[in-house]
């Protein structure tokens, strides 16, 4: 059974920081591109950042220079360091995995991030 379990969300003031974590089980972590997506109320889910099995990172333009994605292959963890948070970053953040060989995707349940102005 595949589980992606997010943690680290919460309420923070504008300009503050949060670090999201995602614990992955049931997948071959070393073969997965891992990512973070977010969904604002009433909006579609959008990509925030991804990190490939080889460590290549990619970011949405809106978070470049503010967010950083990383992974720990030994612990099967992926992180999203979020700095200089803005109210428009508010939403539910989802961990996502994508097997680079099979194309099989998986989603976590999400963690709420709220940035107050």
Secondary structure, DSSP 8 states (H G I E B T S, - for coil): --EEEEE--EEEETT--EEEEEEEESS-GGGEEEEEEEE-TTS--EEEEEE-TT--EEE-GGGTTTEEEEEETTTTEEEEEE-S--GGG-EEEEEEEEETTT--EEE---EEEEEE-
